[in-house]
Amino acid sequence: MSTYRDNAVVLGSYKFGEADRVVVLLTEKYGKVRAVARGVRKTKSSIGARLEPMSHVDIALRSGRDLDTVAEVKLVHTHSALRMDFDRMNQGLSMLEAVNKLTPDREPVPHLYAVLSRALHALNERGSPLMLGAFYWRLLAIEGHGPQLDVCVRCGEEGSIATFDVQEGGVHCSACRSGVPISAAGLSLLRMILGGQMSEALNMEENSAVTEVSQLAMEAMESHLERKLRSLGVFDRHL
């Protein structure tokens, strides 16, 4: 049985047997991996606390037929600041959920690993009402499903942008309008997020445009996944 080592973000876990858990990991080199953590539900387990969702770990795994096995875990970062803030913790768990649903097992996705790692570090350092929405838009763009914001997705009209249609993936002009109305401020903010001005966007305080863009992000992600999103917080997160 071969052993391999990688950096990983813990996406979640679920009970397995009487004392074990299966830990879902997004690794840097190997993609999403499921591995059995033996005995972590016992009170004397020394590695359980290192395998909390959102933790960044250096982990050694033994390859198995269906599930790998955790051989060693070194904690790199716990993101302890965001865990002490209920809103930020829920945002972080929602990030994990979206990535988990987007990612197939054992398919290398180093770009998603990098984006998730950076987002969790940013969320740990600071709060922003736009953090989760901006993360969703960034994920969609990376997956090749970023919205069309410059011209009407139906007719190509460059002016008179009036609405945003999640199903069609972008803006509509006043003649083709469908979906929901989008404000000039909301459109400008979306362009900032997807046009390389992420830091400026995250510095914005709560306002109607931030709420608008965040809501559209949730709807766009759910449309892409073809399922409703729910925070991983509803699962049994604790080892």
FIKOLZA-1660 file (N, C-alpha, C; in steps of 0.1 Angstrom, whole numbers, plus 5000, padded with zeros to 4 digits):
% residues 239
   i   px   py   pz ch aa at
   1 5009 4988 5000  A  M  N
   1 5000 5000 5000  A  M CA
   1 5009 5012 5000  A  M  C
   2 5008 5021 4990  A  S  N
   2 5016 5032 4989  A  S CA
   2 5011 5044 4997  A  S  C
   3 5020 5052 5001  A  T  N
   3 5017 5064 5009  A  T CA
   3 5021 5077 5001  A  T  C
   4 5013 5087 5002  A  Y  N
   4 5016 5099 4995  A  Y CA
   4 5012 5111 5004  A  Y  C
   5 5018 5122 5001  A  R  N
   5 5017 5134 5010  A  R CA
   5 5013 5146 5002  A  R  C
   6 5004 5155 5008  A  D  N
   6 5000 5167 5000  A  D CA
   6 4995 5177 5010  A  D  C
   7 4994 5189 5006  A  N  N
   7 4986 5200 5013  A  N CA
   7 4972 5198 5010  A  N  C
   8 4963 5202 5019  A  A  N
   8 4949 5200 5017  A  A CA
   8 4941 5209 5026  A  A  C
   9 4929 5212 5021  A  V  N
   9 4918 5219 5029  A  V CA
   9 4908 5209 5032  A  V  C
  10 4904 5208 5045  A  V  N
  10 4894 5199 5049  A  V CA
  10 4880 5205 5045  A  V  C
  11 4873 5197 5037  A  L  N
  11 4859 5202 5032  A  L CA
  11 4848 5197 5042  A  L  C
  12 4850 5186 5048  A  G  N
  12 4840 5181 5057  A  G CA
  12 4843 5166 5061  A  G  C
  13 4834 5160 5068  A  S  N
  13 4836 5146 5072  A  S CA
  13 4822 5140 5075  A  S  C
  14 4822 5126 5076  A  Y  N
  14 4810 5119 5081  A  Y CA
  14 4814 5107 5088  A  Y  C
  15 4805 5102 5097  A  K  N
  15 4808 5090 5105  A  K CA
  15 4810 5078 5097  A  K  C
  16 4819 5069 5102  A  F  N
  16 4822 5057 5095  A  F CA
  16 4826 5046 5105  A  F  C
  17 4817 5036 5106  A  G  N
  17 4820 5026 5116  A  G CA
  17 4817 5032 5130  A  G  C
  18 4822 5025 5140  A  E  N
  18 4820 5029 5154  A  E CA
  18 4828 5040 5159  A  E  C
  19 4840 5041 5154  A  A  N
  19 4850 5051 5160  A  A CA
  19 4857 5060 5149  A  A  C
  20 4854 5057 5136  A  D  N
  20 4861 5064 5125  A  D CA
  20 4853 5075 5119  A  D  C
  21 4860 5082 5110  A  R  N
  21 4853 5092 5102  A  R CA
  21 4859 5091 5088  A  R  C
  22 4851 5094 5078  A  V  N
  22 4857 5097 5064  A  V CA
  22 4858 5112 5063  A  V  C
  23 4870 5116 5060  A  V  N
  23 4873 5130 5059  A  V CA
  23 4874 5133 5044  A  V  C
  24 4867 5144 5040  A  V  N
  24 4867 5148 5026  A  V CA
  24 4877 5160 5025  A  V  C
  25 4887 5158 5016  A  L  N
  25 4898 5167 5015  A  L CA
  25 4899 5173 5001  A  L  C
  26 4902 5185 4999  A  L  N
  26 4906 5191 4986  A  L CA
  26 4921 5192 4987  A  L  C
  27 4928 5183 4980  A  T  N
  27 4943 5184 4980  A  T CA
  27 4948 5192 4969  A  T  C
  28 4960 5197 4971  A  E  N
  28 4966 5206 4961  A  E CA
  28 4970 5198 4948  A  E  C
  29 4975 5186 4949  A  K  N
  29 4980 5179 4937  A  K CA
  29 4970 5168 4931  A  K  C
  30 4962 5162 4940  A  Y  N
  30 4954 5151 4937  A  Y CA
  30 4939 5154 4936  A  Y  C
  31 4935 5166 4939  A  G  N
  31 4921 5169 4939  A  G CA
  31 4913 5165 4951  A  G  C
  32 4900 5162 4950  A  K  N
  32 4892 5158 4961  A  K CA
  32 4894 5143 4965  A  K  C
  33 4898 5141 4977  A  V  N
  33 4901 5127 4982  A  V CA
  33 4893 5124 4994  A  V  C
  34 4888 5112 4995  A  R  N
  34 4881 5108 5007  A  R CA
  34 4890 5098 5015  A  R  C
  35 4892 5100 5027  A  A  N
  35 4901 5091 5035  A  A CA
  35 4895 5088 5049  A  A  C
  36 4898 5076 5053  A  V  N
  36 4893 5072 5067  A  V CA
  36 4903 5077 5077  A  V  C
  37 4898 5084 5087  A  A  N
  37 4906 5088 5099  A  A CA
  37 4902 5078 5110  A  A  C
  38 4911 5069 5113  A  R  N
  38 4908 5058 5122  A  R CA
  38 4908 5063 5137  A  R  C
  39 4897 5060 5144  A  G  N
  39 4896 5062 5158  A  G CA
  39 4895 5077 5162  A  G  C
  40 4891 5086 5153  A  V  N
  40 4891 5100 5157  A  V CA
  40 4879 5104 5165  A  V  C
  41 4869 5095 5166  A  R  N
  41 4857 5098 5174  A  R CA
  41 4859 5093 5188  A  R  C
  42 4871 5087 5191  A  K  N
  42 4874 5084 5205  A  K CA
  42 4880 5096 5212  A  K  C
  43 4877 5098 5225  A  T  N
  43 4881 5110 5232  A  T CA
  43 4896 5111 5232  A  T  C
  44 4904 5100 5231  A  K  N
  44 4918 5101 5232  A  K CA
  44 4925 5104 5219  A  K  C
  45 4917 5106 5208  A  S  N
  45 4923 5108 5195  A  S CA
  45 4931 5121 5195  A  S  C
  46 4943 5120 5189  A  S  N
  46 4951 5132 5189  A  S CA
  46 4950 5140 5176  A  S  C
  47 4943 5134 5166  A  I  N
  47 4943 5141 5153  A  I CA
  47 4929 5147 5149  A  I  C
  48 4919 5144 5157  A  G  N
  48 4905 5148 5154  A  G CA
  48 4904 5163 5152  A  G  C
  49 4910 5171 5162  A  A  N
  49 4909 5186 5161  A  A CA
  49 4916 5192 5149  A  A  C
  50 4926 5184 5143  A  R  N
  50 4933 5189 5132  A  R CA
  50 4925 5188 5119  A  R  C
  51 4914 5180 5119  A  L  N
  51 4907 5177 5107  A  L CA
  51 4893 5183 5107  A  L  C
  52 4892 5195 5114  A  E  N
  52 4880 5203 5113  A  E CA
  52 4878 5209 5099  A  E  C
  53 4865 5210 5094  A  P  N
  53 4863 5217 5082  A  P CA
  53 4870 5231 5082  A  P  C
  54 4875 5235 5071  A  M  N
  54 4882 5248 5068  A  M CA
  54 4897 5247 5072  A  M  C
  55 4901 5237 5079  A  S  N
  55 4915 5236 5083  A  S CA
  55 4924 5233 5071  A  S  C
  56 4936 5240 5071  A  H  N
  56 4946 5237 5061  A  H CA
  56 4956 5228 5067  A  H  C
  57 4959 5216 5061  A  V  N
  57 4967 5206 5067  A  V CA
  57 4978 5201 5057  A  V  C
  58 4988 5196 5063  A  D  N
  58 4998 5188 5056  A  D CA
  58 4996 5174 5060  A  D  C
  59 4991 5166 5050  A  I  N
  59 4986 5152 5054  A  I CA
  59 4992 5141 5046  A  I  C
  60 4995 5130 5052  A  A  N
  60 5000 5118 5046  A  A CA
  60 4989 5108 5045  A  A  C
  61 4987 5102 5033  A  L  N
  61 4976 5093 5031  A  L CA
  61 4981 5080 5025  A  L  C
  62 4975 5069 5030  A  R  N
  62 4978 5055 5024  A  R CA
  62 4967 5052 5014  A  R  C
  63 4971 5049 5002  A  S  N
  63 4962 5046 4991  A  S CA
  63 4954 5033 4994  A  S  C
  64 4941 5034 4991  A  G  N
  64 4932 5023 4993  A  G CA
  64 4924 5021 4980  A  G  C
  65 4916 5010 4980  A  R  N
  65 4908 5007 4968  A  R CA
  65 4897 5017 4966  A  R  C
  66 4889 5019 4977  A  D  N
  66 4878 5028 4976  A  D CA
  66 4881 5041 4984  A  D  C
  67 4886 5039 4996  A  L  N
  67 4889 5050 5005  A  L CA
  67 4904 5049 5009  A  L  C
  68 4911 5061 5009  A  D  N
  68 4924 5061 5014  A  D CA
  68 4923 5061 5030  A  D  C
  69 4935 5061 5036  A  T  N
  69 4935 5061 5051  A  T CA
  69 4945 5072 5055  A  T  C
  70 4941 5080 5065  A  V  N
  70 4949 5090 5071  A  V CA
  70 4961 5084 5079  A  V  C
  71 4973 5087 5075  A  A  N
  71 4985 5082 5081  A  A CA
  71 4991 5092 5091  A  A  C
  72 4991 5105 5087  A  E  N
  72 4996 5115 5096  A  E CA
  72 4990 5128 5092  A  E  C
  73 4988 5137 5101  A  V  N
  73 4983 5151 5099  A  V CA
  73 4991 5161 5106  A  V  C
  74 4995 5171 5099  A  K  N
  74 5002 5183 5105  A  K CA
  74 4993 5195 5102  A  K  C
  75 4989 5202 5113  A  L  N
  75 4981 5214 5111  A  L CA
  75 4989 5226 5106  A  L  C
  76 4985 5231 5095  A  V  N
  76 4992 5243 5089  A  V CA
  76 4985 5256 5093  A  V  C
  77 4972 5256 5092  A  H  N
  77 4964 5268 5096  A  H CA
  77 4950 5264 5100  A  H  C
  78 4945 5269 5111  A  T  N
  78 4931 5266 5116  A  T CA
  78 4921 5276 5112  A  T  C
  79 4926 5288 5108  A  H  N
  79 4916 5299 5105  A  H CA
  79 4908 5302 5117  A  H  C
  80 4915 5304 5128  A  S  N
  80 4908 5305 5141  A  S CA
  80 4900 5317 5142  A  S  C
  81 4904 5328 5136  A  A  N
  81 4897 5341 5137  A  A CA
  81 4883 5340 5131  A  A  C
  82 4881 5334 5120  A  L  N
  82 4868 5333 5113  A  L CA
  82 4859 5323 5121  A  L  C
  83 4865 5313 5128  A  R  N
  83 4857 5304 5136  A  R CA
  83 4850 5311 5148  A  R  C
  84 4856 5322 5152  A  M  N
  84 4850 5329 5163  A  M CA
  84 4840 5339 5159  A  M  C
  85 4837 5341 5146  A  D  N
  85 4828 5350 5141  A  D CA
  85 4817 5342 5134  A  D  C
  86 4805 5342 5139  A  F  N
  86 4794 5333 5133  A  F CA
  86 4792 5336 5118  A  F  C
  87 4791 5348 5114  A  D  N
  87 4788 5352 5100  A  D CA
  87 4800 5347 5091  A  D  C
  88 4812 5350 5096  A  R  N
  88 4824 5346 5087  A  R CA
  88 4825 5330 5087  A  R  C
  89 4822 5324 5098  A  M  N
  89 4823 5309 5098  A  M CA
  89 4813 5303 5088  A  M  C
  90 4800 5309 5088  A  N  N
  90 4791 5304 5078  A  N CA
  90 4795 5307 5064  A  N  C
  91 4801 5318 5062  A  Q  N
  91 4806 5321 5048  A  Q CA
  91 4816 5311 5044  A  Q  C
  92 4825 5308 5053  A  G  N
  92 4836 5298 5050  A  G CA
  92 4830 5284 5047  A  G  C
  93 4820 5280 5055  A  L  N
  93 4814 5267 5053  A  L CA
  93 4807 5267 5040  A  L  C
  94 4801 5278 5036  A  S  N
  94 4794 5278 5023  A  S CA
  94 4804 5278 5012  A  S  C
  95 4816 5283 5013  A  M  N
  95 4826 5282 5003  A  M CA
  95 4830 5267 5001  A  M  C
  96 4832 5260 5013  A  L  N
  96 4835 5246 5012  A  L CA
  96 4824 5238 5005  A  L  C
  97 4812 5242 5008  A  E  N
  97 4801 5234 5001  A  E CA
  97 4801 5236 4986  A  E  C
  98 4802 5248 4981  A  A  N
  98 4802 5250 4967  A  A CA
  98 4814 5243 4960  A  A  C
  99 4826 5244 4966  A  V  N
  99 4837 5237 4960  A  V CA
  99 4835 5222 4961  A  V  C
 100 4830 5217 4972  A  N  N
 100 4828 5202 4973  A  N CA
 100 4818 5198 4962  A  N  C
 101 4808 5205 4959  A  K  N
 101 4798 5201 4949  A  K CA
 101 4803 5203 4935  A  K  C
 102 4812 5212 4933  A  L  N
 102 4818 5215 4920  A  L CA
 102 4829 5205 4916  A  L  C
 103 4835 5198 4926  A  T  N
 103 4847 5191 4923  A  T CA
 103 4845 5176 4923  A  T  C
 104 4848 5169 4912  A  P  N
 104 4847 5154 4912  A  P CA
 104 4859 5148 4920  A  P  C
 105 4857 5136 4924  A  D  N
 105 4867 5129 4932  A  D CA
 105 4879 5126 4923  A  D  C
 106 4891 5127 4930  A  R  N
 106 4904 5123 4924  A  R CA
 106 4907 5129 4910  A  R  C
 107 4903 5141 4908  A  E  N
 107 4906 5149 4896  A  E CA
 107 4914 5161 4900  A  E  C
 108 4927 5162 4896  A  P  N
 108 4934 5174 4901  A  P CA
 108 4928 5187 4896  A  P  C
 109 4926 5196 4906  A  V  N
 109 4920 5209 4903  A  V CA
 109 4929 5220 4911  A  V  C
 110 4941 5221 4908  A  P  N
 110 4950 5230 4916  A  P CA
 110 4945 5245 4916  A  P  C
 111 4938 5249 4905  A  H  N
 111 4932 5262 4905  A  H CA
 111 4922 5264 4915  A  H  C
 112 4913 5254 4917  A  L  N
 112 4903 5255 4927  A  L CA
 112 4909 5255 4941  A  L  C
 113 4919 5246 4943  A  Y  N
 113 4926 5246 4956  A  Y CA
 113 4932 5260 4959  A  Y  C
 114 4938 5266 4950  A  A  N
 114 4944 5279 4952  A  A CA
 114 4934 5289 4955  A  A  C
 115 4923 5290 4948  A  V  N
 115 4913 5300 4950  A  V CA
 115 4906 5298 4964  A  V  C
 116 4903 5285 4968  A  L  N
 116 4897 5283 4981  A  L CA
 116 4907 5286 4992  A  L  C
 117 4919 5283 4991  A  S  N
 117 4929 5286 5001  A  S CA
 117 4930 5301 5003  A  S  C
 118 4931 5308 4992  A  R  N
 118 4933 5323 4993  A  R CA
 118 4920 5329 4999  A  R  C
 119 4908 5324 4996  A  A  N
 119 4896 5329 5001  A  A CA
 119 4895 5327 5016  A  A  C
 120 4898 5315 5021  A  L  N
 120 4897 5313 5035  A  L CA
 120 4907 5321 5043  A  L  C
 121 4919 5323 5037  A  H  N
 121 4929 5332 5044  A  H CA
 121 4924 5346 5045  A  H  C
 122 4918 5351 5033  A  A  N
 122 4912 5364 5033  A  A CA
 122 4901 5366 5043  A  A  C
 123 4892 5356 5044  A  L  N
 123 4881 5356 5053  A  L CA
 123 4885 5356 5067  A  L  C
 124 4896 5349 5070  A  N  N
 124 4902 5348 5083  A  N CA
 124 4908 5361 5088  A  N  C
 125 4913 5369 5078  A  E  N
 125 4919 5382 5081  A  E CA
 125 4909 5393 5083  A  E  C
 126 4898 5392 5076  A  R  N
 126 4889 5403 5076  A  R CA
 126 4875 5398 5072  A  R  C
 127 4865 5406 5076  A  G  N
 127 4851 5403 5071  A  G CA
 127 4847 5413 5060  A  G  C
 128 4839 5408 5052  A  S  N
 128 4833 5417 5041  A  S CA
 128 4819 5411 5037  A  S  C
 129 4809 5420 5036  A  P  N
 129 4796 5415 5032  A  P CA
 129 4796 5409 5018  A  P  C
 130 4806 5412 5010  A  L  N
 130 4807 5407 4997  A  L CA
 130 4816 5395 4995  A  L  C
 131 4822 5390 5006  A  M  N
 131 4832 5379 5005  A  M CA
 131 4827 5367 4998  A  M  C
 132 4815 5362 5003  A  L  N
 132 4810 5349 4997  A  L CA
 132 4805 5351 4983  A  L  C
 133 4797 5362 4981  A  G  N
 133 4793 5365 4967  A  G CA
 133 4804 5366 4957  A  G  C
 134 4814 5373 4961  A  A  N
 134 4826 5375 4952  A  A CA
 134 4833 5361 4949  A  A  C
 135 4833 5353 4960  A  F  N
 135 4839 5340 4958  A  F CA
 135 4831 5331 4948  A  F  C
 136 4818 5332 4949  A  Y  N
 136 4810 5324 4940  A  Y CA
 136 4812 5329 4925  A  Y  C
 137 4812 5342 4923  A  W  N
 137 4814 5347 4910  A  W CA
 137 4828 5343 4905  A  W  C
 138 4838 5343 4913  A  R  N
 138 4852 5339 4909  A  R CA
 138 4852 5324 4905  A  R  C
 139 4845 5316 4913  A  L  N
 139 4844 5302 4910  A  L CA
 139 4838 5300 4896  A  L  C
 140 4827 5306 4894  A  L  N
 140 4819 5305 4881  A  L CA
 140 4828 5309 4870  A  L  C
 141 4835 5320 4871  A  A  N
 141 4844 5324 4861  A  A CA
 141 4855 5314 4858  A  A  C
 142 4861 5309 4868  A  I  N
 142 4872 5298 4867  A  I CA
 142 4866 5286 4859  A  I  C
 143 4854 5283 4862  A  E  N
 143 4848 5271 4856  A  E CA
 143 4843 5274 4842  A  E  C
 144 4845 5286 4837  A  G  N
 144 4841 5289 4824  A  G CA
 144 4826 5294 4823  A  G  C
 145 4820 5297 4834  A  H  N
 145 4806 5301 4834  A  H CA
 145 4805 5315 4840  A  H  C
 146 4814 5324 4837  A  G  N
 146 4813 5338 4841  A  G CA
 146 4802 5345 4833  A  G  C
 147 4796 5355 4839  A  P  N
 147 4785 5361 4832  A  P CA
 147 4789 5371 4821  A  P  C
 148 4781 5373 4811  A  Q  N
 148 4783 5383 4801  A  Q CA
 148 4778 5396 4806  A  Q  C
 149 4786 5406 4807  A  L  N
 149 4783 5419 4814  A  L CA
 149 4783 5431 4804  A  L  C
 150 4789 5429 4793  A  D  N
 150 4792 5441 4784  A  D CA
 150 4781 5443 4773  A  D  C
 151 4775 5432 4769  A  V  N
 151 4765 5433 4758  A  V CA
 151 4754 5424 4762  A  V  C
 152 4742 5426 4756  A  C  N
 152 4730 5418 4758  A  C CA
 152 4733 5404 4753  A  C  C
 153 4731 5394 4762  A  V  N
 153 4734 5380 4758  A  V CA
 153 4725 5375 4747  A  V  C
 154 4714 5382 4745  A  R  N
 154 4704 5377 4735  A  R CA
 154 4706 5383 4721  A  R  C
 155 4708 5397 4721  A  C  N
 155 4709 5404 4708  A  C CA
 155 4722 5411 4705  A  C  C
 156 4731 5412 4716  A  G  N
 156 4744 5418 4714  A  G CA
 156 4744 5433 4715  A  G  C
 157 4732 5439 4719  A  E  N
 157 4731 5453 4722  A  E CA
 157 4741 5458 4733  A  E  C
 158 4748 5468 4730  A  E  N
 158 4758 5473 4740  A  E CA
 158 4753 5483 4750  A  E  C
 159 4742 5489 4747  A  G  N
 159 4737 5499 4756  A  G CA
 159 4724 5495 4762  A  G  C
 160 4719 5504 4771  A  S  N
 160 4706 5502 4778  A  S CA
 160 4704 5488 4785  A  S  C
 161 4715 5485 4792  A  I  N
 161 4714 5473 4800  A  I CA
 161 4703 5474 4811  A  I  C
 162 4694 5465 4812  A  A  N
 162 4683 5466 4821  A  A CA
 162 4681 5455 4831  A  A  C
 163 4684 5443 4827  A  T  N
 163 4682 5431 4836  A  T CA
 163 4693 5421 4835  A  T  C
 164 4693 5412 4845  A  F  N
 164 4703 5401 4845  A  F CA
 164 4695 5388 4846  A  F  C
 165 4698 5379 4836  A  D  N
 165 4692 5366 4835  A  D CA
 165 4701 5355 4839  A  D  C
 166 4699 5349 4851  A  V  N
 166 4708 5339 4855  A  V CA
 166 4708 5327 4846  A  V  C
 167 4697 5323 4841  A  Q  N
 167 4696 5311 4832  A  Q CA
 167 4703 5313 4819  A  Q  C
 168 4703 5326 4814  A  E  N
 168 4710 5328 4801  A  E CA
 168 4725 5333 4804  A  E  C
 169 4728 5336 4816  A  G  N
 169 4742 5339 4819  A  G CA
 169 4747 5353 4816  A  G  C
 170 4738 5362 4818  A  G  N
 170 4743 5376 4816  A  G CA
 170 4732 5386 4816  A  G  C
 171 4736 5398 4811  A  V  N
 171 4727 5409 4811  A  V CA
 171 4718 5410 4798  A  V  C
 172 4707 5416 4799  A  H  N
 172 4698 5419 4788  A  H CA
 172 4695 5434 4786  A  H  C
 173 4693 5437 4774  A  C  N
 173 4690 5451 4771  A  C CA
 173 4675 5453 4774  A  C  C
 174 4671 5466 4773  A  S  N
 174 4657 5469 4777  A  S CA
 174 4647 5462 4767  A  S  C
 175 4651 5460 4755  A  A  N
 175 4642 5453 4745  A  A CA
 175 4641 5438 4747  A  A  C
 176 4651 5432 4752  A  C  N
 176 4652 5417 4754  A  C CA
 176 4649 5413 4769  A  C  C
 177 4646 5423 4777  A  R  N
 177 4647 5421 4791  A  R CA
 177 4640 5409 4796  A  R  C
 178 4647 5401 4805  A  S  N
 178 4641 5390 4812  A  S CA
 178 4650 5388 4824  A  S  C
 179 4646 5380 4833  A  G  N
 179 4653 5378 4846  A  G CA
 179 4649 5389 4856  A  G  C
 180 4659 5395 4862  A  V  N
 180 4656 5405 4873  A  V CA
 180 4663 5418 4869  A  V  C
 181 4657 5429 4873  A  P  N
 181 4664 5442 4871  A  P CA
 181 4677 5442 4878  A  P  C
 182 4687 5449 4871  A  I  N
 182 4700 5451 4877  A  I CA
 182 4703 5466 4877  A  I  C
 183 4707 5471 4888  A  S  N
 183 4710 5485 4889  A  S CA
 183 4724 5488 4883  A  S  C
 184 4726 5501 4880  A  A  N
 184 4739 5505 4874  A  A CA
 184 4750 5503 4885  A  A  C
 185 4747 5505 4897  A  A  N
 185 4757 5503 4908  A  A CA
 185 4760 5488 4909  A  A  C
 186 4750 5479 4908  A  G  N
 186 4752 5465 4909  A  G CA
 186 4760 5460 4897  A  G  C
 187 4757 5465 4885  A  L  N
 187 4765 5461 4873  A  L CA
 187 4779 5465 4874  A  L  C
 188 4781 5477 4879  A  S  N
 188 4795 5483 4881  A  S CA
 188 4803 5474 4891  A  S  C
 189 4796 5470 4902  A  L  N
 189 4803 5461 4912  A  L CA
 189 4806 5448 4906  A  L  C
 190 4797 5442 4899  A  L  N
 190 4800 5429 4892  A  L CA
 190 4812 5430 4883  A  L  C
 191 4813 5441 4876  A  R  N
 191 4825 5443 4867  A  R CA
 191 4837 5445 4875  A  R  C
 192 4837 5451 4887  A  M  N
 192 4849 5452 4895  A  M CA
 192 4853 5438 4900  A  M  C
 193 4844 5430 4904  A  I  N
 193 4848 5417 4909  A  I CA
 193 4854 5408 4898  A  I  C
 194 4849 5409 4886  A  L  N
 194 4854 5400 4876  A  L CA
 194 4864 5407 4867  A  L  C
 195 4867 5419 4870  A  G  N
 195 4876 5427 4861  A  G CA
 195 4889 5430 4868  A  G  C
 196 4893 5423 4879  A  G  N
 196 4906 5425 4885  A  G CA
 196 4906 5435 4896  A  G  C
 197 4894 5439 4901  A  Q  N
 197 4894 5449 4912  A  Q CA
 197 4887 5443 4924  A  Q  C
 198 4891 5431 4927  A  M  N
 198 4885 5424 4938  A  M CA
 198 4887 5430 4952  A  M  C
 199 4899 5435 4954  A  S  N
 199 4902 5442 4967  A  S CA
 199 4893 5454 4969  A  S  C
 200 4892 5462 4959  A  E  N
 200 4883 5474 4960  A  E CA
 200 4869 5470 4963  A  E  C
 201 4864 5459 4956  A  A  N
 201 4850 5454 4958  A  A CA
 201 4848 5450 4973  A  A  C
 202 4858 5442 4978  A  L  N
 202 4857 5437 4991  A  L CA
 202 4858 5448 5002  A  L  C
 203 4863 5459 4999  A  N  N
 203 4863 5470 5008  A  N CA
 203 4850 5478 5010  A  N  C
 204 4841 5474 5001  A  M  N
 204 4828 5481 5002  A  M CA
 204 4820 5477 5014  A  M  C
 205 4813 5486 5020  A  E  N
 205 4804 5483 5031  A  E CA
 205 4790 5479 5026  A  E  C
 206 4782 5473 5035  A  E  N
 206 4769 5468 5031  A  E CA
 206 4761 5479 5025  A  E  C
 207 4756 5477 5013  A  N  N
 207 4746 5486 5006  A  N CA
 207 4738 5478 4997  A  N  C
 208 4729 5485 4990  A  S  N
 208 4719 5478 4981  A  S CA
 208 4726 5471 4970  A  S  C
 209 4737 5476 4964  A  A  N
 209 4744 5470 4953  A  A CA
 209 4751 5457 4958  A  A  C
 210 4757 5458 4970  A  V  N
 210 4764 5446 4975  A  V CA
 210 4753 5435 4977  A  V  C
 211 4742 5438 4983  A  T  N
 211 4731 5428 4985  A  T CA
 211 4727 5422 4972  A  T  C
 212 4725 5431 4962  A  E  N
 212 4720 5427 4949  A  E CA
 212 4730 5417 4942  A  E  C
 213 4743 5420 4942  A  V  N
 213 4753 5412 4936  A  V CA
 213 4755 5399 4944  A  V  C
 214 4754 5399 4957  A  S  N
 214 4755 5387 4965  A  S CA
 214 4743 5378 4962  A  S  C
 215 4731 5383 4961  A  Q  N
 215 4719 5375 4958  A  Q CA
 215 4720 5368 4944  A  Q  C
 216 4725 5376 4934  A  L  N
 216 4727 5371 4921  A  L CA
 216 4737 5360 4921  A  L  C
 217 4748 5362 4929  A  A  N
 217 4758 5352 4930  A  A CA
 217 4753 5338 4935  A  A  C
 218 4744 5339 4945  A  M  N
 218 4738 5327 4950  A  M CA
 218 4729 5320 4940  A  M  C
 219 4721 5328 4933  A  E  N
 219 4712 5322 4923  A  E CA
 219 4720 5317 4911  A  E  C
 220 4731 5323 4907  A  A  N
 220 4739 5319 4896  A  A CA
 220 4746 5306 4900  A  A  C
 221 4751 5305 4912  A  M  N
 221 4758 5292 4916  A  M CA
 221 4748 5281 4917  A  M  C
 222 4736 5283 4922  A  E  N
 222 4726 5273 4923  A  E CA
 222 4722 5268 4910  A  E  C
 223 4721 5278 4900  A  S  N
 223 4717 5274 4887  A  S CA
 223 4727 5266 4880  A  S  C
 224 4740 5269 4882  A  H  N
 224 4751 5261 4877  A  H CA
 224 4752 5247 4882  A  H  C
 225 4749 5246 4896  A  L  N
 225 4750 5233 4902  A  L CA
 225 4737 5225 4900  A  L  C
 226 4727 5232 4896  A  E  N
 226 4713 5226 4895  A  E CA
 226 4708 5220 4908  A  E  C
 227 4711 5227 4919  A  R  N
 227 4706 5222 4932  A  R CA
 227 4708 5234 4941  A  R  C
 228 4700 5234 4952  A  K  N
 228 4701 5244 4962  A  K CA
 228 4713 5242 4971  A  K  C
 229 4718 5254 4975  A  L  N
 229 4730 5254 4984  A  L CA
 229 4725 5254 4998  A  L  C
 230 4732 5247 5007  A  R  N
 230 4730 5248 5021  A  R CA
 230 4744 5248 5028  A  R  C
 231 4745 5255 5038  A  S  N
 231 4758 5256 5045  A  S CA
 231 4761 5242 5050  A  S  C
 232 4774 5238 5050  A  L  N
 232 4779 5226 5056  A  L CA
 232 4777 5226 5071  A  L  C
 233 4773 5238 5076  A  G  N
 233 4771 5239 5091  A  G CA
 233 4759 5230 5095  A  G  C
 234 4750 5226 5086  A  V  N
 234 4739 5217 5090  A  V CA
 234 4744 5203 5092  A  V  C
 235 4756 5200 5087  A  F  N
 235 4761 5186 5089  A  F CA
 235 4768 5185 5102  A  F  C
 236 4772 5173 5106  A  D  N
 236 4779 5171 5118  A  D CA
 236 4794 5174 5115  A  D  C
 237 4798 5186 5118  A  R  N
 237 4811 5191 5114  A  R CA
 237 4822 5186 5124  A  R  C
 238 4819 5183 5136  A  H  N
 238 4829 5181 5146  A  H CA
 238 4834 5167 5147  A  H  C
 239 4847 5165 5147  A  L  N
 239 4853 5152 5149  A  L CA
 239 4853 5147 5163  A  L  C
% end
